[in-house]
């Protein structure tokens, strides 16, 4: 053949090969029985944020057995909280098992996507990032019937607007762009930021550097992580007795869902208990330094900013060669940082300043129906119906979109529900195209506004909206655009049914949807505990037999305590 028609045409274009994009692609295969899709990834490997972030100490703050796909679990996690390398290896293995690499186009950055009203398709213009690949074609356009954004909220680094940031003549690196070739030993290091990422970097850098200065703007609430290795024997049980692994995952799900009230509901008994636990841990780990404890104690309710899980951040900050700087940064100089007229010299400045979380699709230019840009659609703040579909963007779905972030549980649980919902929207669109018809599905403006009004009303009663702190959850007007207002189960339940009445349908293929007035029941993956005593007894018996075969009677107590807890 002289041409490859499929290179510039696809049923579905998926932007991003992280957890969201991979989940959507897999649902296309396992739910829709279709491989009519391409995945566009600006990086050189799958993994998304777990491919980008490789800083020292990088790890998940969600238990490993909950931070994995329900349909492709991993019984072999080595720790309760896995590190970046292990998570990335898991995602690469998942991509291999599901045959995703044949659909992937690496080093391919999406520049813009424009809706074509005449063809009822998206035209997505991409630019080739890799030098070798660019020799063949530097950019091209792909036409697709459906467009899915899997770029998420944590993909574009946020660089602080500090005067003189470009003047520093030492080494400067953002945590999401870590340079492992730089030798830290004997260096004077500064880290700007003290959030979840900094809490993982600080203990590791402090082990090798000469001095470390942490520039803190606002303190954070910190609770114990309790990370421990998972023994080979326990991993064997998870592998050969799947019921035990599923029961353990349900147990973790239960604990995290109960954490909702503690982490998010202001002045609740659980929220106050979290505050007390954090203070108690600080007093244990920093027993002889009340001045440091005072500077590390927040004056806002837990959950207003992200609650940090760490076992070692307080001890690290209490070391003699580590100092906490809370004065305002005036500017960055060629040799270091100036604070209230005092110059401090550094060899390395680490920017642990997060991501551009409020600009969900940045820097991609999206133009929808009627020539409306996403920038215009979201000029008063990002919002979507169910966090998935957007006004004036037909045949478009996004994962980890507006108001779907969590402060208490695994985001993968949300992503799977979103992927199932989107894959259901895709089915009639591709069916129409197969019959040489067209179909456009767009959320009704009234329904979208009604949904978001209710959501924002509920958010006002949660710590996310507290005026006592600033966070990446909300924009300059105080509108919470990132976080969900309830539990995971509530969100999953909302997405367990697709009501065609929530959408405007247009095109010659509208008849593809036979009963537009009848909702489609999708169901949901039940992760929480729903097990009878009889089933629990059977599970314990099965586990006991496996343990006996392994001749590990000492492990029985640990296993049963997990099952009963």
TORDRENKOL-321724 format. One record per residue (C-alpha): x, y, z negated; residue in one letter. Coordinates in steps of 0.001 Angstrom, whole numbers, padded with zeros to 6 digits, always signed. Example, Ala and Ser with C-alpha at 12.3 -4.5 7.8 and 13.67 -1.06 7.14 Angstrom:
+012300-004500-007800a/+013670-001060-007140s/
This chain:
+000000+000000+000000x/+001207+003496+000789x/-000774+005066-002040x/-001951+004223-005551x/-005465+005656-005946x/-005535+004725-009623x/-002564+006970-010398x/-004687+010100-010037x/-008033+008584-011040x/-009268+006785-014144x/-012550+006069-015804x/-011224+007409-019092x/-008223+009578-019913x/-007008+009284-023514x/-004682+012004-024782x/-002218+010693-027359x/-000880+007251-028264x/-001134+007540-032016x/-003534+005687-034286x/-006564+007465-032745x/-005650+007037-029109x/-004656+003414-029589x/-007907+002655-031416x/-009954+004151-028575x/-008024+002162-025983x/-008495-001062-027939x/-012221-000403-028287x/-012395+000048-024529x/-010970-003463-024257x/-012744-005297-027072x/-016111-003484-027080x/-016521-002266-023496x/-014612-005081-021757x/-012860-002437-019686x/-009295-001488-018910x/-010285+001476-016786x/-008275+003983-018790x/-004882+005650-019034x/-003154+006924-022152x/-001109+010109-021819x/+001641+010471-024421x/+004086+013379-024555x/+006561+011300-026593x/+008585+008286-025576x/+006823+005700-027775x/+003490+004944-029381x/+002794+005877-032980x/+001813+009550-032905x/+002711+011230-036186x/+004580+008088-037282x/+006800+008393-034221x/+007353+012130-034724x/+007991+012210-038476x/+011193+010428-039458x/+012442+012516-042352x/+014045+010929-045456x/+011428+009339-047710x/+008686+009491-045077x/+005884+007124-046062x/+002119+006765-046334x/+000261+007991-049398x/-002458+005391-048767x/-002003+001716-049679x/-000589-000315-046808x/-003457-002829-046792x/-005887+000056-046320x/-003684+001968-043894x/-004146-000450-041018x/-006833-001367-038497x/-009633-003551-039835x/-009533-005591-036618x/-005753-006068-036621x/-004591-006279-040208x/-001038-006893-041309x/-000535-009498-044051x/+003202-008861-044120x/+003482-005339-045516x/+006613-005235-047666x/+005378-002530-050054x/+002118-001204-051451x/+002973+002131-049802x/+004791+001497-046521x/+007573+003649-045131x/+007586+005308-041720x/+009675+002637-040032x/+007378-000185-041156x/+004214+001678-040153x/+005701+002524-036776x/+006752-001088-036197x/+003198-002197-037031x/+001711+000219-034485x/+004174-000861-031772x/+003248-004491-032453x/-000470-003682-032216x/+000083-001943-028882x/+001956-004994-027615x/-000712-007455-028790x/-003484-005547-027033x/-001520-004948-023831x/-001618-001157-024086x/+001783-000449-022583x/+000519-001109-019062x/-001872+001836-019533x/+000643+004214-021117x/+002367+007121-019429x/+005111+008330-021722x/+006885+011693-021558x/+003675+013107-020126x/+002320+016298-021703x/-001220+017423-021011x/-001223+021104-020056x/-004893+021656-019319x/-008165+019861-018672x/-011030+021410-016698x/-014600+020150-016291x/-015768+019947-012654x/-019514+020495-012634x/-019884+019328-009043x/-018203+015946-009488x/-019133+015578-013189x/-015505+014762-013929x/-012545+016106-015878x/-009446+017231-014012x/-006485+016868-016348x/-003200+018482-015338x/-000105+016918-016828x/+003559+017865-016887x/+006377+015361-016993x/+008727+015869-019940x/+011358+013254-019178x/+014174+014504-016968x/+014418+011307-014915x/+010659+010930-014463x/+010377+014591-013442x/+012608+013893-010458x/+009695+011990-008896x/+006924+014505-009672x/+007067+017297-012213x/+003302+017542-012600x/+000070+016110-011221x/-003676+016003-011923x/-005835+013055-012992x/-009592+012940-012385x/-011615+011027-014979x/-015252+010470-015887x/-014571+010791-019612x/-011893+012598-021618x/-010840+011583-025133x/-008582+013592-027410x/-006520+011547-029827x/-004066+014328-030688x/-005409+014703-034231x/-004546+017431-036724x/-000897+016684-037543x/+001008+016924-034282x/+002259+020479-033707x/+004795+021778-036285x/+004002+025032-038075x/+007004+027358-038286x/+006772+030033-040985x/+006531+033694-040007x/+009498+034768-042108x/+011578+037749-040923x/+014992+036715-039646x/+014106+033052-039097x/+016030+033075-035829x/+019078+034737-037384x/+020247+031850-039542x/+023619+030559-038331x/+023612+027342-040349x/+021469+024291-039556x/+017693+024571-039637x/+015237+021745-038993x/+011514+021182-039348x/+010541+018044-041254x/+008683+016757-038186x/+011796+017202-036030x/+014408+015633-038298x/+018001+015391-037087x/+019561+012264-038589x/+022948+013094-037069x/+023356+015917-039598x/+025377+014902-042651x/+023749+016015-045913x/+026521+015010-048299x/+028152+017978-050019x/+025825+020510-048444x/+023952+023405-050016x/+020385+022755-048981x/+017197+024825-049137x/+013726+023462-048522x/+010844+025829-047802x/+007549+024258-048811x/+006558+021932-051627x/+003579+019986-050312x/+003186+016277-049628x/+006052+016143-047112x/+008444+018071-049337x/+007555+015793-052254x/+008872+012863-050223x/+011976+014648-048900x/+013192+016288-052127x/+014020+013119-054129x/+015938+011641-051184x/+017923+014762-050236x/+018719+015428-053901x/+020553+012089-054044x/+023260+013195-051614x/+023440+016987-051342x/+025634+019293-053420x/+022818+021650-054414x/+019125+021792-053518x/+016880+024841-053861x/+013139+024335-053461x/+011198+027431-052428x/+007709+027103-053841x/+004840+029435-053095x/+002105+027535-054990x/+002473+024469-057250x/+000586+021245-056541x/-001256+018694-058607x/+000715+015451-058632x/-000483+012008-059724x/+001459+008712-059923x/+001739+006688-056751x/+002714+003418-058412x/+004576+002033-055432x/+005916-001517-055768x/+007286-004181-053426x/+004954-006952-052274x/+006629-010282-052897x/+007137-012863-050160x/+004835-015219-052055x/+002056-012654-052129x/+002562-011961-048443x/+002189-015665-047767x/-001123-015676-049635x/-002368-012701-047609x/-001350-014471-044409x/-002689-017980-045062x/-005703-017089-047218x/-007352-014223-045287x/-010233-014029-047752x/-007820-012877-050447x/-006401-010192-048147x/-009898-008984-047242x/-010934-008984-050890x/-007853-006956-051815x/-008558-004440-049039x/-012148-004091-050303x/-010822-003535-053820x/-008529-000757-052545x/-011428+000751-050618x/-013562+000764-053772x/-010834+002525-055762x/-010300+005184-053119x/-014013+005885-052714x/-014299+006346-056470x/-011389+008801-056230x/-013665+011137-054215x/-015192+012740-057291x/-011827+013100-059013x/-010080+014693-056051x/-012866+016845-054659x/-015719+017653-057069x/-014707+020711-059111x/-015118+020603-062889x/-016428+017048-062849x/-015346+014680-065585x/-013192+012769-063090x/-011625+015981-061751x/-010732+017130-065236x/-009303+013704-066030x/-007092+013893-062917x/-005851+017277-064109x/-005048+015866-067551x/-003281+012826-066068x/-001103+015053-063891x/-000109+017250-066841x/+000610+014175-068963x/+002858+012689-066274x/+004727+015989-065974x/+005303+016090-069728x/+006637+012519-069679x/+008971+013086-066748x/+010100+016611-067702x/+010125+016352-071499x/+012693+019038-072369x/+011989+021808-069886x/+008711+023641-070707x/+009668+026568-068470x/+009891+024278-065413x/+006636+022553-066354x/+004899+025939-066519x/+006050+026840-063009x/+004891+023458-061695x/+001403+023686-063203x/-001296+024918-060771x/-003978+027419-061740x/-006581+025965-059368x/-008694+022778-059541x/-007272+019491-058200x/-008352+019001-054594x/-008269+022695-053650x/-004971+021758-052023x/-003943+018221-051146x/-003287+016140-054280x/+000226+014689-054077x/+000976+011068-054925x/+004544+010701-056160x/+006498+008794-058785x/+009736+010752-058449x/+009160+014398-057508x/+009138+015688-061111x/+012354+013858-062144x/+014020+015099-058939x/+013135+018721-059689x/+014474+018348-063234x/+018029+017548-062127x/+020828+020037-062838x/+021797+020560-059211x/+018167+021139-058142x/+016528+024526-058693x/+012955+025719-058181x/+012656+029188-056648x/+009214+030798-056989x/+010069+034350-056020x/+008873+035691-052690x/+011132+035142-049670x/+011957+038524-048163x/+013888+037297-045165x/+016187+034667-043768x/+019687+035985-043176x/+022522+034642-041063x/+023943+032853-044116x/+020834+031923-046078x/+017722+033329-047733x/+017106+036678-049441x/+014735+036660-052412x/+013880+039963-054081x/+017180+041507-053062x/+019226+038463-054066x/+021063+036597-051274x/+021449+032828-051512x/+023725+031006-049100x/+022878+027618-047589x/+024287+025167-045082x/+020880+023712-044214x/+017313+025045-044373x/+014567+022432-044184x/+011147+023673-043108x/+008532+021472-044780x/+005833+023864-043639x/+003305+021492-042150x/+001398+021660-038890x/-000877+023943-036896x/-003906+022130-038276x/-006535+024763-037447x/-005772+024616-033705x/-006930+021098-033005x/-006054+020879-029310x/-003143+023345-029271x/-001444+024013-026895x/-003689+022214-024399x/-006029+024517-022470x/-009543+023063-022321x/-012236+024539-020050x/-015731+023085-020231x/-019106+023595-018580x/-019816+027068-017266x/-016117+027879-017374x/-016161+028199-021169x/-012764+027772-022782x/-012361+025881-026029x/-010837+029031-027459x/-014110+030829-026764x/-016278+027952-027994x/-014364+027912-031281x/-013808+031662-031663x/-015612+031561-035044x/-013894+028360-036185x/-013586+024811-034939x/-016685+022630-035221x/-018081+019527-033582x/-021094+017277-033838x/-020113+014501-036249x/-016569+015757-035759x/-016581+013953-032406x/-018382+015880-029625x/-018074+019585-028825x/-020466+022174-027403x/-020123+022791-023636x/-017675+019898-023249x/-019530+017124-021361x/-018221+013565-021466x/-015702+014503-024100x/-014905+012924-027447x/-012289+013638-030078x/-010938+011678-033003x/-009706+013192-036265x/-011450+016362-035143x/-013057+019205-037118x/-014264+018293-040613x/-013138+014681-040532x/-009983+014869-042647x/-010071+013222-046074x/-008701+014093-049470x/-009279+010704-051046x/-009142+007762-048618x/-007592+006269-045480x/-008166+008280-042300x/-008073+005059-040275x/-011488+004159-041704x/-012866+007379-040187x/-011034+006905-036887x/-012494+003442-036319x/-016038+004786-036748x/-015307+007649-034340x/-013761+005325-031762x/-016800+003024-031847x/-019123+006001-031378x/-017099+007401-028480x/-016783+004032-026761x/-020580+003774-026853x/-020887+007179-025167x/-018452+006033-022497x/-020458+002956-021448x/-023309+004669-019514x/-020933+007212-017963x/-018780+004481-016400x/-021876+002449-015495x/-023265+005421-013573x/-019999+005944-011702x/-019923+002257-010783x/-023262+002786-009018x/-021893+005895-007280x/-023960+008107-009580x/-022968+010769-012076x/-023848+011281-015714x/-022877+014089-018091x/-023467+013820-021841x/-023204+016979-023957x/-024245+017532-027578x/-027350+019692-027989x/-026387+023106-029309x/-029224+023184-031841x/-028346+019770-033261x/-024655+020666-033493x/-025427+023890-035361x/-027858+022136-037706x/-025287+019454-038540x/-022500+021942-039231x/-024716+024245-041302x/-025543+021348-043612x/-021906+020269-043742x/-020616+023744-044621x/-023316+024122-047273x/-022100+020972-048992x/-018449+021978-048683x/-019124+025159-050635x/-019621+023045-053756x/-016316+021184-053400x/-012770+022100-054375x/-011807+022420-050691x/-013667+025744-050636x/-012287+027118-053902x/-011123+030723-053640x/-008400+029962-056180x/-005977+028646-053543x/-005108+028727-049862x/-004686+025480-047952x/-004453+024089-044450x/-008048+022896-044869x/-009563+026315-044119x/-009077+029287-041822x/-008408+032931-042647x/-012125+033544-043238x/-012282+030761-045816x/-014217+028409-043507x/-013262+024781-044138x/-012702+023404-040643x/-010664+020310-041422x/-012231+018267-044208x/-015256+016008-044487x/-017732+016721-047294x/-018497+013193-048501x/-017303+009643-048825x/-016049+007424-046020x/-019083+005149-046315x/-021425+008112-045835x/-019559+009196-042709x/-019456+005665-041309x/-023200+005375-041887x/-023854+008594-039945x/-021904+007233-036990x/-023489+003777-037193x/-026349+005000-034991x/-026247+006980-031758x/-029355+009071-031129x/-029624+010089-027477x/-031962+012862-028597x/-028884+014622-029988x/-027517+015039-026462x/-028366+016775-023206x/-028180+014377-020271x/-027645+015536-016682x/-026611+014113-013337x/-027994+011601-010864x/-027378+008701-013255x/-029612+009730-016158x/-031752+006634-015595x/-028764+004505-016659x/-029823+005251-020224x/-033027+003206-020126x/-034514+004382-023421x/-033116+007839-024194x/-035641+008271-027001x/-034500+005088-028755x/-031367+005304-030952x/-028592+002804-030380x/-027646+000870-033492x/-023853+000519-033624x/-023445-000780-037142x/-020250-000204-039067x/-017324-002113-040445x/-018174-002800-044088x/-014934-002354-045996x/-016260-001814-049516x/-017112-004647-051914x/-020193-006574-050888x/-019574-010020-052234x/-021739-012397-054232x/-020523-014216-057301x/-020768-017443-055313x/-018603-015988-052567x/-016160-014592-055082x/-015895-017987-056751x/-015257-019660-053417x/-012536-017136-052661x/-010837-017690-055984x/-011009-021452-055521x/-009482-021194-052043x/-006719-018956-053327x/-006042-021309-056235x/-005653-024263-053881x/-003227-022299-051714x/-001260-021255-054747x/-001110-024810-056027x/+000203-025963-052677x/+002886-023315-052938x/+003626-024479-056501x/+003572-020935-057753x/+001476-021105-060883x/+002982-017892-062225x/+001503-016045-059271x/-002019-017223-060128x/-002453-014750-062923x/-001413-011808-060732x/-003683-012915-057896x/-006737-013473-060067x/-006253-010173-061807x/-006367-008499-058396x/-009488-010397-057395x/-011289-009640-060660x/-010221-005991-060895x/
